[in-house]
Amino acid sequence: MTLSCVSHRRLAFVFALALLPLATGSWAQAPAATAPATATPARTPVGVAPLNEVWLQPAREAPATVSARNESRLAAEVSGTLLRWTADVGATVTKGELLAQIDPRDAQLAVQRAQAALAAASARLQLAQGQLERSKELVAQGFFSKEALAQRETDVALQQTEVNSSRAQLATEQRQLAKTTLRAPFAGSVKERLAQTGEAVAPGTVLYVLVESGRTEVNATLSPGDVAGLRRAQAIRLDTPDGSHAVRLLRIGATVTEPSRTRTARLAFVAPAQAPAAGTSGTLRWRESQPHLAPDLLVRRGTELGVFVQQGTGDAATARFVPVPGAQEGRATPVPASLPADARVIVRGQAMLQPGQAISAQAAAR
């Protein structure tokens, strides 16, 4: 009896040990059955700021010079000896004023010859016309043939052509005579006088350099990257040693100058009466009107550089990636960006964001 009881007790103990792992496993897995099916995704905290608080309007500048609308090199048009000049360097002249006189005697003689040739041709024409009228009367009376009448008509036509040619020759010689006097084509000031009394001149010999007064413009040299910004600029100024002057854009050249790779812009003074003198050098200054962003706001995603902006509000806020065309990595200058005026730019925490990522937006100052 004693051995049998001991055996039964041992069997009961072994059976209890065999059931212990099953009981322990069911107890350990019980809490898992009460865990929630899905977890709420975490939102990344970021700092955002309105576009009008983070954008930049970079100041631009370009070298510029005040230029006269016309700066003409006045040259002789005929050969001859310069008899006199009337205006020296720095003198102010009016339109049509005499500047230099070339010896006109040869041209005067040519005019006289042309006048004599015209007079002779006119006389021959008058004679031919009289003969034609007499021939018409004789034909009517039957004393002159129609063939002879036709010859007289031809003579009149030839003489009329000679008269026309003589008139043209006279006009040519008179024009040559007028070219012996050099006159100012516009009101201005004498920049250079190259005319010397007694000097023999030929067609093309420069006698004066004349600068037009009262119609100055600004000639600026631009890099191609500044062209679009200057076109959009609202306020443009020319800073010179004698002050600052408001100017407005007239036109920008379509060609690029080699080898400097620059383009030329022409601007007019808003107040022409206060414009500096032609030849004055200065600096053209303006501000970009298109929003620019600081380089530290840019991040690379894939092959593009851009910025993150907040899309949506509250619990629906996500990060949207906006590429910035033309942005270059490593540049320290602001880059232009096309963003809506109400855009909210992520200015803190953007380095670790991915497009479409849920965010918790907080106001941040730049």
Residue pairs with C-beta under 8 A, 6 or more apart in sequence:
41 358
42 358
43 315
43 317
43 358
43 359
43 360
44 319
44 349
44 352
44 353
44 357
44 358
44 359
44 360
45 349
45 359
45 360
45 362
46 308
46 310
46 319
46 346
46 348
46 349
46 350
46 353
46 359
46 360
46 361
46 362
47 346
47 347
47 348
47 349
47 361
47 362
47 363
47 364
48 310
48 344
48 345
48 346
48 347
48 361
48 362
48 363
48 364
49 344
49 345
49 347
49 363
49 364
49 365
49 366
50 342
50 343
50 344
50 345
51 291
51 339
51 340
51 341
51 342
51 343
51 344
51 345
52 341
53 365
53 366
54 293
54 294
54 297
54 345
54 347
54 366
55 291
55 292
55 293
55 337
56 291
56 292
56 293
56 294
56 334
57 287
57 288
57 289
57 291
57 292
58 287
58 288
58 292
58 333
58 334
59 285
59 286
59 287
60 226
60 229
60 230
60 233
60 285
60 286
60 287
60 288
61 283
61 284
61 285
61 286
62 220
62 221
62 222
62 223
62 226
62 230
62 265
62 283
62 284
63 220
63 221
63 281
63 283
63 284
64 218
64 219
64 220
64 221
64 238
64 267
64 281
64 282
64 283
64 284
65 218
65 219
65 220
65 279
65 280
65 281
65 282
66 216
66 217
66 218
66 219
66 238
66 240
66 275
66 276
66 277
66 278
66 279
66 280
66 281
66 282
67 216
67 217
67 218
67 219
67 278
67 279
68 188
68 211
68 212
68 213
68 215
68 216
68 217
68 278
69 212
69 215
69 216
69 217
70 186
70 188
70 210
70 211
70 212
70 215
71 191
71 209
71 210
71 211
71 212
71 278
72 185
72 186
72 209
72 210
72 212
73 206
73 208
73 209
74 99
74 182
74 184
74 185
74 206
74 207
74 208
74 209
74 210
75 203
75 204
75 205
75 206
75 207
76 100
76 102
76 179
76 182
76 201
76 202
76 203
76 204
76 205
76 207
77 179
77 203
78 102
78 107
78 176
78 179
78 180
78 203
79 200
79 201
79 202
79 203
80 102
80 103
80 104
80 106
80 107
80 180
80 200
80 201
81 102
81 103
81 198
81 199
81 200
81 201
82 100
82 101
82 102
82 103
82 195
82 196
82 197
82 198
82 199
82 200
82 201
82 207
83 101
83 102
83 103
83 197
84 100
84 101
84 197
85 99
85 100
85 101
85 193
85 195
85 196
85 197
85 207
86 97
86 98
86 99
86 100
86 101
87 93
87 97
87 99
87 190
87 193
87 208
88 190
88 193
89 190
89 191
89 192
89 193
90 189
90 190
91 189
91 190
92 187
92 188
92 189
92 213
93 99
93 184
93 187
93 188
93 189
93 190
93 210
94 184
94 187
95 184
95 185
95 186
95 187
96 183
96 184
97 183
97 184
98 181
98 182
98 183
99 182
99 183
99 184
99 195
99 207
99 208
99 210
100 181
100 182
100 195
100 207
100 208
101 180
101 181
101 182
102 179
102 180
102 181
102 182
102 201
103 180
104 177
104 180
104 181
107 173
107 176
107 177
107 179
107 180
108 177
110 173
110 176
110 177
111 170
111 173
111 174
111 177
113 173
114 166
114 169
114 170
114 172
114 173
114 174
115 170
117 166
117 169
117 170
118 163
118 166
118 167
118 169
118 170
120 166
121 159
121 162
121 163
121 165
121 166
122 163
122 166
124 159
124 162
125 156
125 159
125 160
125 162
125 163
127 159
128 152
128 155
128 156
128 158
128 159
129 156
129 159
131 152
131 155
132 149
132 152
132 153
132 155
132 156
135 144
135 148
135 149
135 152
136 149
138 144
139 145
139 146
139 149
182 195
182 207
182 208
184 210
185 210
186 210
186 212
187 212
187 213
187 214
188 210
188 211
188 212
188 213
189 210
189 211
189 213
190 208
190 209
190 210
190 211
191 209
191 210
191 211
192 208
192 209
193 207
193 208
194 205
194 206
194 207
194 208
194 209
195 201
195 207
195 208
201 207
211 278
214 272
215 272
216 269
216 272
216 275
216 276
216 277
216 278
217 250
217 266
217 267
217 268
217 269
218 238
218 247
218 266
218 267
218 268
218 269
218 284
219 264
219 265
219 266
220 264
220 265
220 266
220 267
220 284
221 260
221 262
221 263
221 264
221 265
222 230
222 252
222 262
222 263
222 264
222 265
223 261
223 262
223 263
224 256
224 261
224 262
224 263
227 252
227 263
227 265
228 290
229 286
229 288
229 289
229 290
230 236
230 249
230 252
230 265
230 286
231 249
231 252
232 288
232 289
232 290
233 249
233 286
233 287
233 288
233 289
234 289
235 246
235 286
235 287
236 246
236 247
236 248
236 249
236 267
236 284
236 285
236 286
237 244
237 245
237 246
237 247
237 284
237 285
237 286
238 244
238 245
238 247
238 267
238 269
238 282
238 283
238 284
238 285
239 282
239 283
239 284
239 285
240 276
240 280
240 281
240 282
241 280
241 282
242 276
242 280
243 276
245 269
245 270
245 271
245 274
245 275
245 276
246 269
246 270
246 271
247 267
247 268
247 269
247 270
247 284
248 267
248 268
248 270
249 265
249 266
249 267
250 266
250 267
250 268
251 265
251 266
252 263
252 264
252 265
252 266
253 263
253 264
253 265
253 266
254 263
255 263
256 262
256 263
257 263
257 264
265 284
267 284
269 275
276 282
288 336
290 336
290 338
291 336
291 337
291 339
292 334
292 335
292 336
292 337
293 307
293 324
293 334
293 335
293 337
293 345
294 334
294 366
295 331
295 332
295 333
295 334
295 335
297 307
297 345
297 347
297 350
298 305
298 306
298 307
298 324
298 327
298 329
298 335
299 305
299 306
299 307
299 308
299 350
299 351
299 353
300 329
301 321
301 354
301 355
304 323
304 324
305 323
305 324
305 327
305 328
305 329
306 321
306 322
306 323
306 324
306 327
307 321
307 322
307 324
307 337
307 339
307 345
307 346
307 350
308 319
308 320
308 321
308 322
308 345
308 346
308 350
308 353
309 319
309 320
309 322
309 339
309 343
309 344
309 345
309 346
310 317
310 318
310 319
310 320
310 344
310 345
310 346
310 359
310 361
311 317
311 318
311 319
311 320
312 318
313 361
317 358
317 359
317 360
317 361
318 356
318 357
318 358
318 359
319 346
319 350
319 353
319 354
319 355
319 356
319 357
319 359
320 355
320 356
321 353
321 355
322 337
322 339
324 335
324 336
324 337
326 335
326 336
327 335
328 335
339 345
344 361
346 353
346 359
346 361
347 364
347 366
348 364
353 359
